[in-house]
Amino acid sequence: MSLGEIKDDKVLIGEEVKGYKLKTKELSNPIYVSPGHKISLETSKTITEYFSNKGHKLPEPLHIAHKFALKMKKGIK
């Protein structure tokens, strides 16, 4: 089931842009960015691009959170 489509790296639902497809790292699958509460579509894209220049697929804050979660998971086992 498909709710939208990708055109020119824009996620469209109907005729409305609802997000962006961003390639943050070569040889990795893209990530999809859409706005959250009280943030515009363009601002969410700009922030994601800004924090995605560290050599990771995920933006730096998400990369750090993921690493921390893995450490916590290991500590629980």
PDB file of N, H, CA, C and O in Angstrom:
ATOM      1  N   MET A   1       0.848  -1.179   0.000  1.00  0.00           N
ATOM      2  CA  MET A   1       0.000   0.000   0.000  1.00  0.00           C
ATOM      3  C   MET A   1       0.893   1.242   0.000  1.00  0.00           C
ATOM      4  O   MET A   1       1.802   1.357   0.823  1.00  0.00           O
ATOM      5  N   SER A   2       0.641   2.139  -0.894  1.00  0.00           N
ATOM      6  H   SER A   2      -0.097   2.046  -1.563  1.00  0.00           H
ATOM      7  CA  SER A   2       1.437   3.351  -1.005  1.00  0.00           C
ATOM      8  C   SER A   2       0.564   4.570  -0.723  1.00  0.00           C
ATOM      9  O   SER A   2      -0.529   4.708  -1.273  1.00  0.00           O
ATOM     10  N   LEU A   3       1.055   5.435   0.130  1.00  0.00           N
ATOM     11  H   LEU A   3       1.942   5.323   0.577  1.00  0.00           H
ATOM     12  CA  LEU A   3       0.296   6.638   0.459  1.00  0.00           C
ATOM     13  C   LEU A   3       0.739   7.845  -0.341  1.00  0.00           C
ATOM     14  O   LEU A   3      -0.013   8.809  -0.485  1.00  0.00           O
ATOM     15  N   GLY A   4       1.941   7.799  -0.857  1.00  0.00           N
ATOM     16  H   GLY A   4       2.552   7.016  -0.740  1.00  0.00           H
ATOM     17  CA  GLY A   4       2.479   8.939  -1.571  1.00  0.00           C
ATOM     18  C   GLY A   4       3.462   8.499  -2.616  1.00  0.00           C
ATOM     19  O   GLY A   4       3.560   7.320  -2.956  1.00  0.00           O
ATOM     20  N   GLU A   5       4.196   9.478  -3.124  1.00  0.00           N
ATOM     21  H   GLU A   5       4.117  10.435  -2.848  1.00  0.00           H
ATOM     22  CA  GLU A   5       5.201   9.172  -4.125  1.00  0.00           C
ATOM     23  C   GLU A   5       6.393  10.104  -3.956  1.00  0.00           C
ATOM     24  O   GLU A   5       6.295  11.151  -3.315  1.00  0.00           O
ATOM     25  N   ILE A   6       7.516   9.708  -4.539  1.00  0.00           N
ATOM     26  H   ILE A   6       7.595   8.858  -5.060  1.00  0.00           H
ATOM     27  CA  ILE A   6       8.739  10.504  -4.497  1.00  0.00           C
ATOM     28  C   ILE A   6       8.962  11.107  -5.881  1.00  0.00           C
ATOM     29  O   ILE A   6       9.007  10.381  -6.875  1.00  0.00           O
ATOM     30  N   LYS A   7       9.098  12.415  -5.949  1.00  0.00           N
ATOM     31  H   LYS A   7       9.061  13.004  -5.142  1.00  0.00           H
ATOM     32  CA  LYS A   7       9.431  13.121  -7.189  1.00  0.00           C
ATOM     33  C   LYS A   7      10.494  14.152  -6.867  1.00  0.00           C
ATOM     34  O   LYS A   7      10.294  15.020  -6.018  1.00  0.00           O
ATOM     35  N   ASP A   8      11.639  14.051  -7.559  1.00  0.00           N
ATOM     36  H   ASP A   8      11.800  13.346  -8.249  1.00  0.00           H
ATOM     37  CA  ASP A   8      12.738  15.004  -7.347  1.00  0.00           C
ATOM     38  C   ASP A   8      13.121  15.118  -5.874  1.00  0.00           C
ATOM     39  O   ASP A   8      13.340  16.218  -5.367  1.00  0.00           O
ATOM     40  N   ASP A   9      13.202  13.980  -5.193  1.00  0.00           N
ATOM     41  H   ASP A   9      13.025  13.086  -5.605  1.00  0.00           H
ATOM     42  CA  ASP A   9      13.558  13.897  -3.768  1.00  0.00           C
ATOM     43  C   ASP A   9      12.546  14.569  -2.848  1.00  0.00           C
ATOM     44  O   ASP A   9      12.868  14.870  -1.699  1.00  0.00           O
ATOM     45  N   LYS A  10      11.338  14.807  -3.329  1.00  0.00           N
ATOM     46  H   LYS A  10      11.077  14.562  -4.262  1.00  0.00           H
ATOM     47  CA  LYS A  10      10.257  15.340  -2.497  1.00  0.00           C
ATOM     48  C   LYS A  10       9.246  14.232  -2.264  1.00  0.00           C
ATOM     49  O   LYS A  10       8.897  13.501  -3.191  1.00  0.00           O
ATOM     50  N   VAL A  11       8.774  14.103  -1.026  1.00  0.00           N
ATOM     51  H   VAL A  11       9.058  14.697  -0.273  1.00  0.00           H
ATOM     52  CA  VAL A  11       7.732  13.143  -0.694  1.00  0.00           C
ATOM     53  C   VAL A  11       6.395  13.860  -0.877  1.00  0.00           C
ATOM     54  O   VAL A  11       6.097  14.835  -0.187  1.00  0.00           O
ATOM     55  N   LEU A  12       5.606  13.363  -1.811  1.00  0.00           N
ATOM     56  H   LEU A  12       5.849  12.571  -2.372  1.00  0.00           H
ATOM     57  CA  LEU A  12       4.321  13.994  -2.126  1.00  0.00           C
ATOM     58  C   LEU A  12       3.171  13.099  -1.703  1.00  0.00           C
ATOM     59  O   LEU A  12       3.193  11.886  -1.915  1.00  0.00           O
ATOM     60  N   ILE A  13       2.182  13.708  -1.109  1.00  0.00           N
ATOM     61  H   ILE A  13       2.163  14.693  -0.936  1.00  0.00           H
ATOM     62  CA  ILE A  13       0.913  13.045  -0.863  1.00  0.00           C
ATOM     63  C   ILE A  13      -0.107  13.907  -1.587  1.00  0.00           C
ATOM     64  O   ILE A  13      -0.371  15.049  -1.208  1.00  0.00           O
ATOM     65  N   GLY A  14      -0.669  13.333  -2.634  1.00  0.00           N
ATOM     66  H   GLY A  14      -0.455  12.406  -2.942  1.00  0.00           H
ATOM     67  CA  GLY A  14      -1.471  14.142  -3.541  1.00  0.00           C
ATOM     68  C   GLY A  14      -0.528  15.096  -4.251  1.00  0.00           C
ATOM     69  O   GLY A  14       0.471  14.669  -4.831  1.00  0.00           O
ATOM     70  N   GLU A  15      -0.830  16.354  -4.211  1.00  0.00           N
ATOM     71  H   GLU A  15      -1.641  16.701  -3.740  1.00  0.00           H
ATOM     72  CA  GLU A  15       0.027  17.375  -4.825  1.00  0.00           C
ATOM     73  C   GLU A  15       0.859  18.135  -3.790  1.00  0.00           C
ATOM     74  O   GLU A  15       1.610  19.046  -4.140  1.00  0.00           O
ATOM     75  N   GLU A  16       0.725  17.761  -2.524  1.00  0.00           N
ATOM     76  H   GLU A  16       0.115  17.021  -2.240  1.00  0.00           H
ATOM     77  CA  GLU A  16       1.376  18.505  -1.439  1.00  0.00           C
ATOM     78  C   GLU A  16       2.681  17.845  -0.997  1.00  0.00           C
ATOM     79  O   GLU A  16       2.729  16.634  -0.782  1.00  0.00           O
ATOM     80  N   VAL A  17       3.736  18.648  -0.862  1.00  0.00           N
ATOM     81  H   VAL A  17       3.697  19.631  -1.037  1.00  0.00           H
ATOM     82  CA  VAL A  17       5.034  18.153  -0.365  1.00  0.00           C
ATOM     83  C   VAL A  17       4.913  17.957   1.143  1.00  0.00           C
ATOM     84  O   VAL A  17       4.586  18.886   1.882  1.00  0.00           O
ATOM     85  N   LYS A  18       5.185  16.726   1.584  1.00  0.00           N
ATOM     86  H   LYS A  18       5.450  15.971   0.984  1.00  0.00           H
ATOM     87  CA  LYS A  18       5.091  16.391   3.003  1.00  0.00           C
ATOM     88  C   LYS A  18       6.435  16.038   3.626  1.00  0.00           C
ATOM     89  O   LYS A  18       6.532  15.891   4.845  1.00  0.00           O
ATOM     90  N   GLY A  19       7.481  15.898   2.798  1.00  0.00           N
ATOM     91  H   GLY A  19       7.403  16.017   1.808  1.00  0.00           H
ATOM     92  CA  GLY A  19       8.797  15.549   3.314  1.00  0.00           C
ATOM     93  C   GLY A  19       9.817  15.521   2.203  1.00  0.00           C
ATOM     94  O   GLY A  19       9.525  15.856   1.055  1.00  0.00           O
ATOM     95  N   TYR A  20      11.037  15.108   2.571  1.00  0.00           N
ATOM     96  H   TYR A  20      11.273  14.836   3.504  1.00  0.00           H
ATOM     97  CA  TYR A  20      12.141  15.037   1.619  1.00  0.00           C
ATOM     98  C   TYR A  20      12.885  13.729   1.790  1.00  0.00           C
ATOM     99  O   TYR A  20      12.959  13.180   2.889  1.00  0.00           O
ATOM    100  N   LYS A  21      13.435  13.238   0.693  1.00  0.00           N
ATOM    101  H   LYS A  21      13.376  13.685  -0.199  1.00  0.00           H
ATOM    102  CA  LYS A  21      14.335  12.098   0.702  1.00  0.00           C
ATOM    103  C   LYS A  21      15.741  12.671   0.645  1.00  0.00           C
ATOM    104  O   LYS A  21      16.076  13.402  -0.288  1.00  0.00           O
ATOM    105  N   LEU A  22      16.576  12.343   1.645  1.00  0.00           N
ATOM    106  H   LEU A  22      16.304  11.749   2.402  1.00  0.00           H
ATOM    107  CA  LEU A  22      17.936  12.873   1.705  1.00  0.00           C
ATOM    108  C   LEU A  22      18.944  11.737   1.673  1.00  0.00           C
ATOM    109  O   LEU A  22      18.809  10.757   2.406  1.00  0.00           O
ATOM    110  N   LYS A  23      19.935  11.868   0.838  1.00  0.00           N
ATOM    111  H   LYS A  23      20.044  12.664   0.243  1.00  0.00           H
ATOM    112  CA  LYS A  23      21.045  10.921   0.783  1.00  0.00           C
ATOM    113  C   LYS A  23      22.150  11.508   1.660  1.00  0.00           C
ATOM    114  O   LYS A  23      22.812  12.469   1.267  1.00  0.00           O
ATOM    115  N   THR A  24      22.346  10.936   2.836  1.00  0.00           N
ATOM    116  H   THR A  24      21.808  10.155   3.154  1.00  0.00           H
ATOM    117  CA  THR A  24      23.284  11.498   3.801  1.00  0.00           C
ATOM    118  C   THR A  24      24.655  10.851   3.765  1.00  0.00           C
ATOM    119  O   THR A  24      25.618  11.403   4.298  1.00  0.00           O
ATOM    120  N   LYS A  25      24.751   9.668   3.132  1.00  0.00           N
ATOM    121  H   LYS A  25      23.968   9.220   2.700  1.00  0.00           H
ATOM    122  CA  LYS A  25      26.027   8.966   3.071  1.00  0.00           C
ATOM    123  C   LYS A  25      26.047   8.108   1.822  1.00  0.00           C
ATOM    124  O   LYS A  25      25.079   7.416   1.505  1.00  0.00           O
ATOM    125  N   GLU A  26      27.171   8.167   1.117  1.00  0.00           N
ATOM    126  H   GLU A  26      27.957   8.729   1.375  1.00  0.00           H
ATOM    127  CA  GLU A  26      27.310   7.363  -0.090  1.00  0.00           C
ATOM    128  C   GLU A  26      27.199   5.879   0.249  1.00  0.00           C
ATOM    129  O   GLU A  26      27.689   5.443   1.291  1.00  0.00           O
ATOM    130  N   LEU A  27      26.569   5.115  -0.611  1.00  0.00           N
ATOM    131  H   LEU A  27      26.172   5.470  -1.458  1.00  0.00           H
ATOM    132  CA  LEU A  27      26.369   3.671  -0.476  1.00  0.00           C
ATOM    133  C   LEU A  27      25.408   3.290   0.647  1.00  0.00           C
ATOM    134  O   LEU A  27      25.348   2.121   1.026  1.00  0.00           O
ATOM    135  N   SER A  28      24.663   4.239   1.180  1.00  0.00           N
ATOM    136  H   SER A  28      24.711   5.189   0.872  1.00  0.00           H
ATOM    137  CA  SER A  28      23.638   3.955   2.189  1.00  0.00           C
ATOM    138  C   SER A  28      22.265   4.301   1.630  1.00  0.00           C
ATOM    139  O   SER A  28      22.137   5.121   0.721  1.00  0.00           O
ATOM    140  N   ASN A  29      21.263   3.674   2.178  1.00  0.00           N
ATOM    141  H   ASN A  29      21.367   3.008   2.916  1.00  0.00           H
ATOM    142  CA  ASN A  29      19.901   4.039   1.801  1.00  0.00           C
ATOM    143  C   ASN A  29      19.619   5.465   2.270  1.00  0.00           C
ATOM    144  O   ASN A  29      20.217   5.927   3.242  1.00  0.00           O
ATOM    145  N   PRO A  30      18.722   6.157   1.594  1.00  0.00           N
ATOM    146  CA  PRO A  30      18.401   7.525   2.016  1.00  0.00           C
ATOM    147  C   PRO A  30      17.596   7.528   3.311  1.00  0.00           C
ATOM    148  O   PRO A  30      17.055   6.502   3.724  1.00  0.00           O
ATOM    149  N   ILE A  31      17.527   8.688   3.937  1.00  0.00           N
ATOM    150  H   ILE A  31      17.966   9.521   3.601  1.00  0.00           H
ATOM    151  CA  ILE A  31      16.619   8.879   5.069  1.00  0.00           C
ATOM    152  C   ILE A  31      15.497   9.795   4.597  1.00  0.00           C
ATOM    153  O   ILE A  31      15.655  10.536   3.627  1.00  0.00           O
ATOM    154  N   TYR A  32      14.385   9.738   5.278  1.00  0.00           N
ATOM    155  H   TYR A  32      14.257   9.136   6.066  1.00  0.00           H
ATOM    156  CA  TYR A  32      13.229  10.556   4.925  1.00  0.00           C
ATOM    157  C   TYR A  32      12.961  11.531   6.051  1.00  0.00           C
ATOM    158  O   TYR A  32      12.908  11.151   7.221  1.00  0.00           O
ATOM    159  N   VAL A  33      12.793  12.787   5.691  1.00  0.00           N
ATOM    160  H   VAL A  33      12.836  13.096   4.741  1.00  0.00           H
ATOM    161  CA  VAL A  33      12.633  13.862   6.662  1.00  0.00           C
ATOM    162  C   VAL A  33      11.263  14.493   6.466  1.00  0.00           C
ATOM    163  O   VAL A  33      10.871  14.834   5.351  1.00  0.00           O
ATOM    164  N   SER A  34      10.550  14.638   7.566  1.00  0.00           N
ATOM    165  H   SER A  34      10.869  14.360   8.472  1.00  0.00           H
ATOM    166  CA  SER A  34       9.279  15.354   7.537  1.00  0.00           C
ATOM    167  C   SER A  34       9.198  16.195   8.806  1.00  0.00           C
ATOM    168  O   SER A  34       9.869  15.896   9.793  1.00  0.00           O
ATOM    169  N   PRO A  35       8.377  17.245   8.784  1.00  0.00           N
ATOM    170  CA  PRO A  35       8.328  18.133   9.949  1.00  0.00           C
ATOM    171  C   PRO A  35       7.615  17.485  11.129  1.00  0.00           C
ATOM    172  O   PRO A  35       6.812  16.564  10.983  1.00  0.00           O
ATOM    173  N   GLY A  36       7.944  18.008  12.298  1.00  0.00           N
ATOM    174  H   GLY A  36       8.596  18.757  12.417  1.00  0.00           H
ATOM    175  CA  GLY A  36       7.270  17.591  13.517  1.00  0.00           C
ATOM    176  C   GLY A  36       6.434  18.737  14.051  1.00  0.00           C
ATOM    177  O   GLY A  36       6.001  19.601  13.290  1.00  0.00           O
ATOM    178  N   HIS A  37       6.208  18.748  15.336  1.00  0.00           N
ATOM    179  H   HIS A  37       6.560  18.045  15.955  1.00  0.00           H
ATOM    180  CA  HIS A  37       5.385  19.770  15.982  1.00  0.00           C
ATOM    181  C   HIS A  37       6.094  21.117  15.983  1.00  0.00           C
ATOM    182  O   HIS A  37       7.219  21.230  16.470  1.00  0.00           O
ATOM    183  N   LYS A  38       5.453  22.115  15.451  1.00  0.00           N
ATOM    184  H   LYS A  38       4.539  22.022  15.055  1.00  0.00           H
ATOM    185  CA  LYS A  38       5.930  23.506  15.444  1.00  0.00           C
ATOM    186  C   LYS A  38       7.268  23.688  14.725  1.00  0.00           C
ATOM    187  O   LYS A  38       8.092  24.498  15.150  1.00  0.00           O
ATOM    188  N   ILE A  39       7.488  22.949  13.648  1.00  0.00           N
ATOM    189  H   ILE A  39       6.819  22.291  13.302  1.00  0.00           H
ATOM    190  CA  ILE A  39       8.669  23.137  12.813  1.00  0.00           C
ATOM    191  C   ILE A  39       8.221  23.010  11.363  1.00  0.00           C
ATOM    192  O   ILE A  39       7.411  22.144  11.031  1.00  0.00           O
ATOM    193  N   SER A  40       8.741  23.861  10.516  1.00  0.00           N
ATOM    194  H   SER A  40       9.399  24.564  10.786  1.00  0.00           H
ATOM    195  CA  SER A  40       8.327  23.847   9.118  1.00  0.00           C
ATOM    196  C   SER A  40       9.044  22.743   8.349  1.00  0.00           C
ATOM    197  O   SER A  40      10.033  22.178   8.816  1.00  0.00           O
ATOM    198  N   LEU A  41       8.535  22.456   7.188  1.00  0.00           N
ATOM    199  H   LEU A  41       7.732  22.915   6.809  1.00  0.00           H
ATOM    200  CA  LEU A  41       9.134  21.466   6.308  1.00  0.00           C
ATOM    201  C   LEU A  41      10.555  21.875   5.927  1.00  0.00           C
ATOM    202  O   LEU A  41      11.474  21.059   5.992  1.00  0.00           O
ATOM    203  N   GLU A  42      10.737  23.124   5.533  1.00  0.00           N
ATOM    204  H   GLU A  42       9.990  23.787   5.480  1.00  0.00           H
ATOM    205  CA  GLU A  42      12.054  23.600   5.127  1.00  0.00           C
ATOM    206  C   GLU A  42      13.045  23.608   6.295  1.00  0.00           C
ATOM    207  O   GLU A  42      14.210  23.251   6.120  1.00  0.00           O
ATOM    208  N   THR A  43      12.586  24.015   7.488  1.00  0.00           N
ATOM    209  H   THR A  43      11.640  24.305   7.629  1.00  0.00           H
ATOM    210  CA  THR A  43      13.471  24.036   8.657  1.00  0.00           C
ATOM    211  C   THR A  43      13.893  22.623   9.035  1.00  0.00           C
ATOM    212  O   THR A  43      15.054  22.403   9.381  1.00  0.00           O
ATOM    213  N   SER A  44      12.980  21.666   8.975  1.00  0.00           N
ATOM    214  H   SER A  44      12.038  21.845   8.694  1.00  0.00           H
ATOM    215  CA  SER A  44      13.338  20.284   9.310  1.00  0.00           C
ATOM    216  C   SER A  44      14.384  19.746   8.333  1.00  0.00           C
ATOM    217  O   SER A  44      15.294  19.021   8.736  1.00  0.00           O
ATOM    218  N   LYS A  45      14.259  20.096   7.056  1.00  0.00           N
ATOM    219  H   LYS A  45      13.520  20.685   6.728  1.00  0.00           H
ATOM    220  CA  LYS A  45      15.251  19.676   6.060  1.00  0.00           C
ATOM    221  C   LYS A  45      16.603  20.347   6.326  1.00  0.00           C
ATOM    222  O   LYS A  45      17.643  19.691   6.284  1.00  0.00           O
ATOM    223  N   THR A  46      16.584  21.642   6.595  1.00  0.00           N
ATOM    224  H   THR A  46      15.739  22.175   6.629  1.00  0.00           H
ATOM    225  CA  THR A  46      17.820  22.391   6.837  1.00  0.00           C
ATOM    226  C   THR A  46      18.569  21.857   8.058  1.00  0.00           C
ATOM    227  O   THR A  46      19.785  21.672   8.005  1.00  0.00           O
ATOM    228  N   ILE A  47      17.859  21.610   9.146  1.00  0.00           N
ATOM    229  H   ILE A  47      16.871  21.760   9.189  1.00  0.00           H
ATOM    230  CA  ILE A  47      18.481  21.095  10.368  1.00  0.00           C
ATOM    231  C   ILE A  47      19.071  19.710  10.129  1.00  0.00           C
ATOM    232  O   ILE A  47      20.184  19.422  10.571  1.00  0.00           O
ATOM    233  N   THR A  48      18.337  18.861   9.439  1.00  0.00           N
ATOM    234  H   THR A  48      17.434  19.094   9.080  1.00  0.00           H
ATOM    235  CA  THR A  48      18.830  17.509   9.154  1.00  0.00           C
ATOM    236  C   THR A  48      20.080  17.557   8.294  1.00  0.00           C
ATOM    237  O   THR A  48      21.042  16.838   8.565  1.00  0.00           O
ATOM    238  N   GLU A  49      20.082  18.392   7.261  1.00  0.00           N
ATOM    239  H   GLU A  49      19.301  18.976   7.041  1.00  0.00           H
ATOM    240  CA  GLU A  49      21.267  18.521   6.413  1.00  0.00           C
ATOM    241  C   GLU A  49      22.459  19.056   7.205  1.00  0.00           C
ATOM    242  O   GLU A  49      23.586  18.596   7.016  1.00  0.00           O
ATOM    243  N   TYR A  50      22.218  20.013   8.079  1.00  0.00           N
ATOM    244  H   TYR A  50      21.303  20.386   8.232  1.00  0.00           H
ATOM    245  CA  TYR A  50      23.292  20.601   8.875  1.00  0.00           C
ATOM    246  C   TYR A  50      23.977  19.557   9.756  1.00  0.00           C
ATOM    247  O   TYR A  50      25.203  19.543   9.868  1.00  0.00           O
ATOM    248  N   PHE A  51      23.188  18.689  10.377  1.00  0.00           N
ATOM    249  H   PHE A  51      22.193  18.700  10.286  1.00  0.00           H
ATOM    250  CA  PHE A  51      23.733  17.701  11.304  1.00  0.00           C
ATOM    251  C   PHE A  51      24.119  16.388  10.630  1.00  0.00           C
ATOM    252  O   PHE A  51      24.490  15.433  11.312  1.00  0.00           O
ATOM    253  N   SER A  52      24.037  16.325   9.307  1.00  0.00           N
ATOM    254  H   SER A  52      23.735  17.100   8.752  1.00  0.00           H
ATOM    255  CA  SER A  52      24.339  15.081   8.590  1.00  0.00           C
ATOM    256  C   SER A  52      25.695  15.098   7.904  1.00  0.00           C
ATOM    257  O   SER A  52      25.928  14.279   7.015  1.00  0.00           O
ATOM    258  N   ASN A  53      26.565  15.963   8.267  1.00  0.00           N
ATOM    259  H   ASN A  53      26.376  16.628   8.989  1.00  0.00           H
ATOM    260  CA  ASN A  53      27.869  16.064   7.605  1.00  0.00           C
ATOM    261  C   ASN A  53      28.990  15.489   8.454  1.00  0.00           C
ATOM    262  O   ASN A  53      30.106  16.007   8.430  1.00  0.00           O
ATOM    263  N   LYS A  54      28.719  14.438   9.195  1.00  0.00           N
ATOM    264  H   LYS A  54      27.812  14.017   9.215  1.00  0.00           H
ATOM    265  CA  LYS A  54      29.726  13.871  10.096  1.00  0.00           C
ATOM    266  C   LYS A  54      30.183  12.481   9.662  1.00  0.00           C
ATOM    267  O   LYS A  54      30.878  11.803  10.419  1.00  0.00           O
ATOM    268  N   GLY A  55      29.809  12.043   8.464  1.00  0.00           N
ATOM    269  H   GLY A  55      29.244  12.593   7.849  1.00  0.00           H
ATOM    270  CA  GLY A  55      30.229  10.737   7.994  1.00  0.00           C
ATOM    271  C   GLY A  55      29.337   9.592   8.417  1.00  0.00           C
ATOM    272  O   GLY A  55      29.654   8.434   8.143  1.00  0.00           O
ATOM    273  N   HIS A  56      28.229   9.883   9.077  1.00  0.00           N
ATOM    274  H   HIS A  56      27.971  10.823   9.300  1.00  0.00           H
ATOM    275  CA  HIS A  56      27.279   8.851   9.486  1.00  0.00           C
ATOM    276  C   HIS A  56      26.050   8.953   8.600  1.00  0.00           C
ATOM    277  O   HIS A  56      25.798   9.992   7.990  1.00  0.00           O
ATOM    278  N   LYS A  57      25.285   7.868   8.531  1.00  0.00           N
ATOM    279  H   LYS A  57      25.489   7.023   9.026  1.00  0.00           H
ATOM    280  CA  LYS A  57      24.028   7.910   7.793  1.00  0.00           C
ATOM    281  C   LYS A  57      23.025   8.799   8.536  1.00  0.00           C
ATOM    282  O   LYS A  57      22.347   9.628   7.929  1.00  0.00           O
ATOM    283  N   LEU A  58      22.942   8.618   9.830  1.00  0.00           N
ATOM    284  H   LEU A  58      23.492   7.945  10.324  1.00  0.00           H
ATOM    285  CA  LEU A  58      21.991   9.392  10.632  1.00  0.00           C
ATOM    286  C   LEU A  58      22.573  10.755  10.983  1.00  0.00           C
ATOM    287  O   LEU A  58      23.791  10.899  11.083  1.00  0.00           O
ATOM    288  N   PRO A  59      21.722  11.750  11.171  1.00  0.00           N
ATOM    289  CA  PRO A  59      22.221  13.042  11.680  1.00  0.00           C
ATOM    290  C   PRO A  59      22.906  12.824  13.037  1.00  0.00           C
ATOM    291  O   PRO A  59      22.544  11.913  13.781  1.00  0.00           O
ATOM    292  N   GLU A  60      23.878  13.652  13.343  1.00  0.00           N
ATOM    293  H   GLU A  60      24.172  14.392  12.738  1.00  0.00           H
ATOM    294  CA  GLU A  60      24.717  13.458  14.532  1.00  0.00           C
ATOM    295  C   GLU A  60      23.927  13.252  15.833  1.00  0.00           C
ATOM    296  O   GLU A  60      24.260  12.327  16.573  1.00  0.00           O
ATOM    297  N   PRO A  61      22.906  14.052  16.158  1.00  0.00           N
ATOM    298  CA  PRO A  61      22.176  13.798  17.414  1.00  0.00           C
ATOM    299  C   PRO A  61      21.530  12.409  17.456  1.00  0.00           C
ATOM    300  O   PRO A  61      21.524  11.770  18.508  1.00  0.00           O
ATOM    301  N   LEU A  62      20.995  11.938  16.344  1.00  0.00           N
ATOM    302  H   LEU A  62      21.001  12.457  15.490  1.00  0.00           H
ATOM    303  CA  LEU A  62      20.404  10.598  16.317  1.00  0.00           C
ATOM    304  C   LEU A  62      21.481   9.520  16.383  1.00  0.00           C
ATOM    305  O   LEU A  62      21.272   8.472  16.995  1.00  0.00           O
ATOM    306  N   HIS A  63      22.610   9.763  15.768  1.00  0.00           N
ATOM    307  H   HIS A  63      22.780  10.614  15.271  1.00  0.00           H
ATOM    308  CA  HIS A  63      23.727   8.813  15.826  1.00  0.00           C
ATOM    309  C   HIS A  63      24.196   8.630  17.271  1.00  0.00           C
ATOM    310  O   HIS A  63      24.412   7.504  17.721  1.00  0.00           O
ATOM    311  N   ILE A  64      24.350   9.729  17.985  1.00  0.00           N
ATOM    312  H   ILE A  64      24.175  10.643  17.619  1.00  0.00           H
ATOM    313  CA  ILE A  64      24.784   9.678  19.388  1.00  0.00           C
ATOM    314  C   ILE A  64      23.742   8.955  20.240  1.00  0.00           C
ATOM    315  O   ILE A  64      24.096   8.126  21.079  1.00  0.00           O
ATOM    316  N   ALA A  65      22.461   9.263  20.029  1.00  0.00           N
ATOM    317  H   ALA A  65      22.174   9.936  19.348  1.00  0.00           H
ATOM    318  CA  ALA A  65      21.387   8.615  20.794  1.00  0.00           C
ATOM    319  C   ALA A  65      21.360   7.113  20.520  1.00  0.00           C
ATOM    320  O   ALA A  65      21.144   6.318  21.435  1.00  0.00           O
ATOM    321  N   HIS A  66      21.575   6.729  19.275  1.00  0.00           N
ATOM    322  H   HIS A  66      21.750   7.375  18.533  1.00  0.00           H
ATOM    323  CA  HIS A  66      21.586   5.311  18.912  1.00  0.00           C
ATOM    324  C   HIS A  66      22.747   4.582  19.605  1.00  0.00           C
ATOM    325  O   HIS A  66      22.561   3.494  20.149  1.00  0.00           O
ATOM    326  N   LYS A  67      23.933   5.179  19.581  1.00  0.00           N
ATOM    327  H   LYS A  67      24.084   6.063  19.138  1.00  0.00           H
ATOM    328  CA  LYS A  67      25.087   4.580  20.255  1.00  0.00           C
ATOM    329  C   LYS A  67      24.830   4.427  21.758  1.00  0.00           C
ATOM    330  O   LYS A  67      25.164   3.400  22.348  1.00  0.00           O
ATOM    331  N   PHE A  68      24.237   5.448  22.369  1.00  0.00           N
ATOM    332  H   PHE A  68      23.965   6.282  21.890  1.00  0.00           H
ATOM    333  CA  PHE A  68      23.927   5.396  23.796  1.00  0.00           C
ATOM    334  C   PHE A  68      22.914   4.285  24.095  1.00  0.00           C
ATOM    335  O   PHE A  68      23.065   3.542  25.065  1.00  0.00           O
ATOM    336  N   ALA A  69      21.883   4.181  23.252  1.00  0.00           N
ATOM    337  H   ALA A  69      21.760   4.785  22.464  1.00  0.00           H
ATOM    338  CA  ALA A  69      20.859   3.145  23.447  1.00  0.00           C
ATOM    339  C   ALA A  69      21.475   1.744  23.345  1.00  0.00           C
ATOM    340  O   ALA A  69      21.110   0.849  24.107  1.00  0.00           O
ATOM    341  N   LEU A  70      22.397   1.558  22.416  1.00  0.00           N
ATOM    342  H   LEU A  70      22.694   2.285  21.797  1.00  0.00           H
ATOM    343  CA  LEU A  70      23.057   0.251  22.310  1.00  0.00           C
ATOM    344  C   LEU A  70      23.880  -0.063  23.556  1.00  0.00           C
ATOM    345  O   LEU A  70      23.887  -1.203  24.022  1.00  0.00           O
ATOM    346  N   LYS A  71      24.577   0.946  24.103  1.00  0.00           N
ATOM    347  H   LYS A  71      24.571   1.872  23.725  1.00  0.00           H
ATOM    348  CA  LYS A  71      25.336   0.730  25.346  1.00  0.00           C
ATOM    349  C   LYS A  71      24.405   0.372  26.503  1.00  0.00           C
ATOM    350  O   LYS A  71      24.708  -0.517  27.298  1.00  0.00           O
ATOM    351  N   MET A  72      23.289   1.058  26.592  1.00  0.00           N
ATOM    352  H   MET A  72      23.042   1.781  25.946  1.00  0.00           H
ATOM    353  CA  MET A  72      22.312   0.765  27.651  1.00  0.00           C
ATOM    354  C   MET A  72      21.738  -0.640  27.496  1.00  0.00           C
ATOM    355  O   MET A  72      21.548  -1.358  28.478  1.00  0.00           O
ATOM    356  N   LYS A  73      21.470  -1.014  26.272  1.00  0.00           N
ATOM    357  H   LYS A  73      21.624  -0.431  25.474  1.00  0.00           H
ATOM    358  CA  LYS A  73      20.918  -2.356  26.009  1.00  0.00           C
ATOM    359  C   LYS A  73      21.909  -3.431  26.432  1.00  0.00           C
ATOM    360  O   LYS A  73      21.511  -4.439  27.016  1.00  0.00           O
ATOM    361  N   LYS A  74      23.192  -3.235  26.146  1.00  0.00           N
ATOM    362  H   LYS A  74      23.515  -2.416  25.671  1.00  0.00           H
ATOM    363  CA  LYS A  74      24.216  -4.186  26.555  1.00  0.00           C
ATOM    364  C   LYS A  74      24.305  -4.268  28.068  1.00  0.00           C
ATOM    365  O   LYS A  74      24.525  -5.348  28.614  1.00  0.00           O
ATOM    366  N   GLY A  75      24.136  -3.132  28.763  1.00  0.00           N
ATOM    367  H   GLY A  75      23.958  -2.254  28.319  1.00  0.00           H
ATOM    368  CA  GLY A  75      24.206  -3.096  30.216  1.00  0.00           C
ATOM    369  C   GLY A  75      23.046  -3.807  30.882  1.00  0.00           C
ATOM    370  O   GLY A  75      23.180  -4.309  31.998  1.00  0.00           O
ATOM    371  N   ILE A  76      21.907  -3.855  30.208  1.00  0.00           N
ATOM    372  H   ILE A  76      21.797  -3.447  29.301  1.00  0.00           H
ATOM    373  CA  ILE A  76      20.720  -4.510  30.769  1.00  0.00           C
ATOM    374  C   ILE A  76      20.825  -6.024  30.659  1.00  0.00           C
ATOM    375  O   ILE A  76      20.319  -6.747  31.518  1.00  0.00           O
ATOM    376  N   LYS A  77      21.478  -6.505  29.608  1.00  0.00           N
ATOM    377  H   LYS A  77      21.889  -5.917  28.910  1.00  0.00           H
ATOM    378  CA  LYS A  77      21.575  -7.974  29.386  1.00  0.00           C
ATOM    379  C   LYS A  77      22.478  -8.630  30.362  1.00  0.00           C
ATOM    380  O   LYS A  77      22.664  -9.846  30.311  1.00  0.00           O
TER     381      LYS A  77
END
